[in-house]
Amino acid sequence: MSGVPSKMKHIIHVHQQKVKKGEPAIIDRTYKGSTHLTRIKIDGPCEIIHSQTPDHCGARVWIETQGPVTHVASDWGMTETIGGVVERAYTGDLKSPDS
């Protein structure tokens, strides 16, 4: 696990089509890009937003925080390096662990 520095705005949402396909569907989006994960931990205050106007990615419900967000190792075992630390995140064509 590694924490992403605080004071960076994170927008976290669930990609419904990825859920249906059995792929990692939690998306942590910052100005640096997006990461697809199976588990995260928000270490600080956050706000859950439900908007009638979708976000630019189409989400109508999302979490916003400027607190530290920890990307917890994915149960599906693909690795990705972020900031010199090996993280576990979706990077390819995976099947659900139940399949």
Residue, then its C-alpha position, 0 to 999 in steps of 0.5 A: m500500500s502507498g498513500v498519494p500525497s494530501k492536498m491533491k483533489h481526488i474524484i473517486h467513482v465506480h465504473q458500472q460497465k467494468v462492474k458488469k464485466g468483472e473488471p476493477a471498477i473503482i476509479d481514482r482520478t486526479y490531475k495526474g490521471s486515472t487509476h482503476l482499482t479494486r480497493i482504496k482507503i480514504d484517510g481523511p474527510c470526504e464528500i459524497i456528491h449526487s448530481q443531476t448533471p453528470d461529471h464529464c466522465g458520465a458519473r452522477v455519484w462520486i466521492e471528492t476528497q483532498g485527503p490522502v488516498t491509499h491504493v490498496a493492493s488489488d486482489w487480481g494481482m496485476t502490478e503497476t508502478i506509481g511514484g516509484v512504488v509498486e502498486r497493484a492495479y488493473t492494467g490488462d484483460l482480467k476475469s473476475p476472481d469468481s470466474 
